Amino acid sequence: MKEKIGQVILDDTYYPGEDLYSDGEVEDELLEIARAYPEKEWNRVIAQRKSWPVLYHYSHIRENIISWLPFTGDEHVLEIGSGCGAVTGALCRKAKKVTCIELSRKRSLINAWRHRDCGNLTILMGNFQEIEHSLTEQYDYITLIGVFEYGENYIDSANPFVDFLSTVSRHLKPGGKIILAIENRFGLKYWAGCTEDHSGTLFEGLEGYPAAKGVKTFTKKELSRIMDQAGGLKASWYYPFPDYKLPMTIYSDRRLPLKGEMNRMETNFDRLRLQLFQESPVYDSLLENELFPEFSNSFLLLIGKEESAPQTVYVKYSNERDRRFSLRTEIRETGRYARVVRKIPDTPAAEAHIRNIENIERELTSLYEKEGMELNRCRLEKTEVRLEYLEGSTLEERLDSLLAAGEPDRLEELLFFYVKKIRNLHDRNVFQKTPEFVKVFGDANLPGELRCGGISNIDLVPANILIQPDRAVVLDYEWTFRFPVPCNFIIYRMLHYYLESDGKRRALKERNFYEKAGISPEEQEAYAGMERCFQAYMEGSHASLLSMYEEISPGKVQILPLYEQMRLACAQRRLQVFYDRGADFREEDSAVYPMGRQGLRLEIEIPKGVRRIRLDPGEAIGGLVLKKLCYENGAEAAYASNGFPLGRGEYYFGAGDPQFILEDIPAGKRKIQIEIEIMKEQEARDAFWKGFSRVSAEKDREILHLKEKIRQMENTKVWKLYRSFKKD
């Protein structure tokens, strides 16, 4: 039977009669949003709900995975596993006809309601394996976005993943492509401490899925083998970053990342993650060793029967902005050795911003020539700007190379060579605030006598300056304003975005680059405020992913500080013995003895006049076994402890600072023998909770027994007589 929601056709011919999987109540919320809010309101709803499922299903960033593909508008597309329609809208805007297959009716309803104005959309409800037999047409594109890993659920066969891909490929037109997006089970983020996306378990994919059932992701080699077994299929490989779910950059084998580019890692909106190491410098090492493709977090494959690839080799999205400034940057191959850079408006509202770039280039060219710097030439073509594709090393790459080589002095010299150039370019007039300045940068409290230029390119960061053998070229000048901006702010941004955008540059902060550039701490504070205002101006009412990270994500557990704390605790594990000669325990009247990893065994002399002894075996939280504490004649010493007794001389010290105190040392005792064993922390913790539960239960029984005794006593004649006297 078919029904319509708006202009969307829902076909339940193959629907099994019930949803075989569901995310529960959250899907009711997703359906409510689809019915109640138009697309332009979704970002606001995400920011209000502060929910990972809402962000995941409704963020427009999900569409980045396919919105760059070169559709002509005549394509027929089959979307397998369309879910709640995260990318369906982008397909409907780009293609002539879109057919979705989705097993869940609830998710199909969500998809239909959110895209109810799309007259080119049909949703078939049911299992792909059953619907596939009824498909009579062939398609230009078939999508498997976040779907292929569930192949065992779609295909009932001995080799489901191979059969899945082989079956899907039969429905391609000549020259058609399967768009497959999937996590790489060897993705660097999983080594660094992110949980596996589907199971939520640490290292599940890396270990070959020993526990998870019904889902499986693959390495590059494994996917290549599956394609070969599925009929010798060919693929163009792309690498979405940070991953395919929320991609902001898409690399390819023809344009891999540059060193220093991989520096945004706030992707764990769904689950708590560990931070075992800083991923950015590890990415740089992988790039140096030509291993990046094997460790990319995700893959995007364009799979076909013939070998061919789109002209686009690189895409960077800048669509976490107000619609007036939303765009994407592409590198396209126009010939065997020819490339061009394109800046394309992501929305119609951004076309004016794109057109302005050509005007800026003309205005800045003559100014920059005076400092021996050039601008990347551009030309306007319809609604996009085309710029030269230039090769060389950016200033950022050069600086990082000097940092890696241990040459910070040369790094500083090179950086300040360009700081001087920027000052010469933008330090010609006395700065005065204008209404236009306040609109963009706020009414900042700035010191007097600041200098500025007549036109202000604020984006002269090291990543935007390309150094070639005979020239330096400014690659991007999008954020140029025709009103005065303090030169020191432009230099501040240059330093800030180099020093703060990558953890490996932390060591440079102690070199006081801001002060050496003539930017006082007060100015830094003012410029930080200006930058916040500029970001707010650029984003408008849009709530970016990064701005929502703290409120939605469970966050990160930084392992390195914890490791360092534990390392120091182990290194400082020692037994400190305090003596009380009548003036209580004092630091100056104590002795220290080293403890090994397992504990210690020793005999010590008891000084004359000592009344009490306190044993402090280290500071670490955990458990200890007091195996021996006796005098020279073998008599056991009486003691008290601040630990929770576990039995057999075992104690748990949940708050750290374990202590054993020997009260009233018997006269004539001159030596004490001590043997302490360190328990494994997890074993001690487990034993504590087991013992605590037992003690708690015993206390509860004692209280109940006491209450019963009181109740029985209250019913006696003696008690009633006593109560009557009390009342009198």
PyMOL commands that set and color helices and strands:
alter all, ss='L'
color gray80, all
select helices_A, chain A and resi 25-36+39-49+52-58+60-65+88-94+105-114+128-134+148-154+160-169+188-191+220-229+279-288+292-295+323-325+348-369+395-404+408-425+435-441+462-464+487-499+503-511+513-516+521-539+545-552+559-571+681-714+717-727
alter helices_A, ss='H'
color red, helices_A
select strands_A, chain A and resi 2-5+8-14+76-80+97-102+121-126+139-145+172-183+234-241+249-252+273-275+298-304+312-318+327-333+339-345+373-375+378-381+384-388+393-394+429-430+451-452+456-457+465-468+471-474+480-481+556-558+574-580+590-594+599-605+612-617+622-631+640-641+644-647+650-653+660-662+671-678
alter strands_A, ss='S'
color yellow, strands_A
deselect
rebuild
show_as cartoon
